[in-house]
Amino acid sequence: MAIDLLRQVIDQIRVGEPLPFGVRDEQGQLLLAKGRVVANDAQREHLIERGLYVDHDDESAGSEASGTPSAKRRTTLFDLWKQTTARLDLLLASLDQEGFPARCEAFAEQLVALVQRDPDIAIYHSVRQDPNRLSLYGLSHALHCAMVAQLAATRAGWPPERVRTLVKAALTMNLAIVEVQGRFATLGRLNDTQRDPIRGHPQAAVDRLQAAGVQDPDWLQAVLEHHEHPGGGGYPQNLTQLCELASVLRLADVFMAKISPRTERPALPILDAARQMFAESQGSPLAAAIIKEYGIYPPGNFVQLASGEMAVVIRRGATAHTPVAAAVTDRNGIPVVRTTKRNTAEPAYAIKSLVPDNKMMMRVPPERLYGLVEE
């Protein structure tokens, strides 16, 4: 079932009423601009079928609707990540429709390509999660786990086909409890009725995937075993050994759960989560691969520089200790309008300490940090 975000978007596309946003297809082509009237049911269905992208900042679409020329806001990778959440919702909602395996394969290929375009932005997206979107936790967690698994497996030298299988498994491993995950992240507690499906969700996911036509044994085995523990104690089968794909999924799942905020607790610092994951995995090389991808100061971390400036890490550097950061205050701690990149390998801009999230009151749009929009 599609979650509230997607329902709200579709519900706003009404026959006989002007669109509150522009709708674009997968290639970014404008299907219908903001303000245009949806003429009939057939046109509405056409938009829903082809319109995978909604303009969030729609001044340009509004101009197109009125006939006034205007410079169109460029779609950024951050926009694509937001749209990917809604597209995953659509994909999982289509599980019972014919052709799901092919749709999931296509989605996985596009996600792999999105991560490859800029892994630093992908990592930033997983570190700086929006606490106002906790109801979407099930979807964002699946995307982040798929990204972490992809980066770790690629670092480990896996072939592309095997990486795609891993990504498909990550996207679908929790499909039976997506809404439950969102409720838990938002409410911080579950009743017995909501808790019961959790231990059975790996088998439930496999059953639904098989019913949808998925026949890949590696994909299905990875989903079934992603909550098993080496040596036993996991579920649903209490196995003592699990397949390699499931091992990566389990590590990605645990790591992302630790660094994701919930209503009842803040996100665990990256270093603490990495240490715990590495210890729990008994020094697994795959756990080490995840740690190496994120580094000590991953994109999205707030840091204090030797210059006195506070900054946000935006790029991994030549070493784990020397990322590139964007200064968001001056040396006196006063917020600045124009962010400036700082190479923390230079002594004058070396990282002195992490800045806890609750001490960083300002919120700078990531597009500005990365220079994707004009200052």
Buried (B, 14 or more C-beta within 10 A) or exposed (E): EBBEBBEEBBEEBEEEEEBBBBBBBEEEEBBBBBBBEBEEEEBBEBBBEBBBBBBEEBEBBBBBBEEEEEEBBEBBBBBBBBBBBBBBBBBBBBBEEEEBBEBBBEBBBBBBEBBEEBBBBBBBBBBBBEEEBBBBBBBBBBBBBBBBBBBBBBBBEBEEEEBBBBBBBBBBBBBBBBBBBBBBBBBEEBEEEBEEEBEBBBBBBBBBBEEBEBEBEBBBBBBBBBBBBBEEEBBBBEBEEBBBBBBBBBBBBBBBBBBBBBEEEEBBBBBEBBEBBBEBBEEBEBBBBBBBBBBBBBBBBBBBBBBEBBBBBBBBBEEBEBBBBBBBBBEEEEEBEEBEBBBBBEEEBBBEEBBEBEEBEEEBEBBBBBEBBEE
